[in-house]
Amino acid sequence: MTASEKPLPPPRPLSRPLRFRALAAKPVSMLLLTCLIIILGCAYTARAPFGQWARIRRLKGIGRSATAVVTEISKRLPRKERGGPSEYVTFEFRPTPDAKPIVGERLRSLFMHLDNPLQIHSKLDLRYDPANPSDFFCPESDDRSLASRLGVQIIFLVIAGLLGLIAALRYRALLNVICNAPAQLGTLVEVRTSAQGAFSRLIVVTFEYDGRPLVLKTVVPVRLTQSFSIGDSVWLLVPPRKPNRAIIAAAFL
């Protein structure tokens, strides 16, 4: 269909290519792309906390119990992370009485839930891998649920779900306009480059609705504007009572 051909009267059939064009239209495609990027980002950043959670579950199953003794409580700058000085608890334990001590440390803030504040010579329960005693965890500081470890990712996944829902509603509304909106002529008054890329153009079309002059600014593929000239009549699909949602018929039909 060209810009000068009148669209079929409603209701119009919704073919597979038409549904695909509606899916690729903005803002539906941008919402879906943003949703996909958020999901991929969550999957990437969730690897480390999920790996820590799985490691602790494994140690719960095969690990042996040990008692560690706090040897130092000091305040210093973090080694790799940015930020101000924090208090660290250093402790050590021996897998067997004649083994070399294994040293570990945790932020003191991880133990704030304990009834008795940690001090030098305080004791901590540990579980370690008998095949590799340096692989251990402290239940009082490390044993957190998977949901608490992935709190940020869960929040962003909820946001992604909301964006996906908005995209689905916009897609459904666009299909409804394509299928049922009455067609009327508008006048092309301007074609200019679009900020969305070299393969699209911003066109400006004027039309009347209920006796009022209105202006429609929309982005269309550059191929669609190759046959346009300023002053041409262009068919629009204008939903009743929502003229601001009018679309260029030739962009979809």
N, C-alpha and C positions, 0 to 999 in steps of 0.2 A: 504494500500500500504506500502511495506517495502522499505528500502533504496536501495535495489538492483533491484526493479521493475521499469521499464521505464514508465514514465507518459504517458498519452494519448497525441497524437499530438494536437496542437492548432487548432481551439479554443476549450477549455475545458469547460464542463458545470459547472455552479456555483450553487451548491446545498445550501440549508439552513445551514447545518452543516459547510460547507466550508466558507460561509459568516461569521458565528459566530467565527470560528477560526481566520479568518482575522481580525475581530473586536477585538478579545482578544490579538492579536499580538502587540508587542511593535514596534514602539513607539505610535501606534494608541491608545492602551488601556491607556498608561500613560498620553497622552494628554487629553483623555476624563475624566480620573480620576482627573487630575488637574483642568479641566474645572468644574467638579462637585463640587470639594472642594471649588473653588472660589465662585460658585453660592450659596452654602450652607453658606459660611462665610458671603457673602453679605446679605443674607436673615436674618442671625442671628444679625448682627450688625445694620441692618436697622430698627429693631423693635423699638428702643428707639426714633430715630428722626421721624419715621413715627407716633409713638404714640403722640409725641409732636405736630406734624402738625395736626393730627386728633383732638387733644384736643383744639387747637386754633380755628379750624374750628367750633367745637361745641360751643365754647364761643362766636364766632362771631354771631352765630344764636340765642343763648339764653341769652347772657350776657347783662349786663347793663353798661352804661358808668359811669366813675368816674374820678376825677382829683386828681392826687397824687402830693405831694410836696417833692422836694429833701431836705433831712435833713442833709446829710453828704456826702462828697467825700473824700475817704481815699485810701492810698496805703498800701497794705499788701500782704502777701503770700496767695496763694489760700488754701482753707481748705482741699480739697481732692486731687487735681491735683498737679502734679509736675511742677516746673518752678519757675521763679523769681517773684518778687512782681509785682502786677498789681493794677491799679486804679479801685475802685469800687464806684458805685453810690448807696447810700441808700435813699429810699423814703418811704413815708407812705401815706395812704389814709383812709378815713372813709366811709363805705358803706352808713351809715345814720349819721346825725349830732350828735346823741347821742351814736353812736356805738364806741367801742374801736378801736383805729387805727390799721391798718394792715400794717406790714412792709415788704418791699421787697428790693432786691438789684440786680443790673446788672453790668456787666463790663462797664466801661466808654467807652471803644473802640467801643461798639455797638451803641453809639450815635454820632460817629464822623461825620456821614453824615448830621447831623442837621446844619442849617444855623447859629443858635446861640448856642455857647458852653454852656453846662450845668453848672450851679452854684448853690450854696445854695439858696433855695427858688424858684428855677426854677420849672415850672409845667409840669407834664407829663399826657397824656391821658391814661386811663386804661379801660379794660373791664373785668368784674368779673361775676362769677356765683352767682345769687341772693340766691340760696339755700346754697351755700358754698363760701362766699366772699373771703376766702383765696385762692381760685382757680381763678387766674386772669392772664392776660397777658398784656404786654405793646406793642402796635402795632409798636412803633418807634424802638423797639429793637428785638422783638420776632416774628414779622409777616414776616417770610421768606417763599419762595416758597418751595414746596417739592423737586424740582430738586436741589436747593441750599443746602438743608439739606442732600441730598443723593449724593453729588458730588463725594465723594471717592468711594462709592459703584457703582455709574454709571461708573466711570473709570475702576474699576475692572471687571464690567460686560462686558464692551467693550473688555477688555483683554480676558475674558472667551470666548466671541464670536469669537475673532480671533483664539484662541486655538482650538475651535470647528471647525472652517473653515479649519485650518491646518490639524486637525485630519481627516476631511472628505476627503480632498485632498489626504492625505497619504493612507487612506483606499481605495479610488478609484484607486490610483496607484498600491497598493498591489494586488487588485482584477485583475487589468489589467495584472500584471506579472503572476499571477496564471493562468489566462485564456489564455493568448496569448504568453508568453515567450517560446522560444525553450528550450528543455531539453538537457543537456550535462553532462557528467560524470566529477566528481572531485575526489580527493583522500583525505581521512581523515587523518590528520597528528597529531592532538592533541585533547584531551578532558580534560577539567579542570573544577573546581568548578566556579560557577558564583557569582558575587556580588549581583545578583538579588534574591538570596534565595536558599534554599535547594532543591526546586522542579525544578530547571533549571540547565543547564550546558552550558558552553561556548565551542563551537567546532571550530576547525580551519581546513579549507578545501582548498587545492590548486587546481587550474584548469587553463587551457589555454584559452585565448581569443585573436583572431587575431594574433596568434603566440607568444603572450606575457604571461609569467607566472603571475598569480594573486593569491592573498590570500583572502579568505572570512572568517571573524570572525563573528559568529552569536550565539545568545542564543536560545536554544531549550529546550522543556520539558525533564526532566530527563528520562521519560519513553522511549523517542525516542532513547536515547543513550545506552539503555540496550543491544541492539543487535549490537552495533557498536564495531568495533575493529580498532586499528590503522592500516592504510594501506588499509582499505576497500574502494571500489568505492561507491560514493554517487551521486545520481542524483540531479542536480541543475536545477533551472529555471533561465535562464540568459536573461534579456531583451536586445534587440539589442541596441548597442551604449551606454548602461548603465550597464556595468558588475558589477559596485559597488553596484547595487541594486539586485544582485542575491540572491535567497533564496533556502533553502533546500526543495526539493519537498515533501519529506515524512512528513514534518511538517504541510502541509496543505492538500495534496491530499490523 
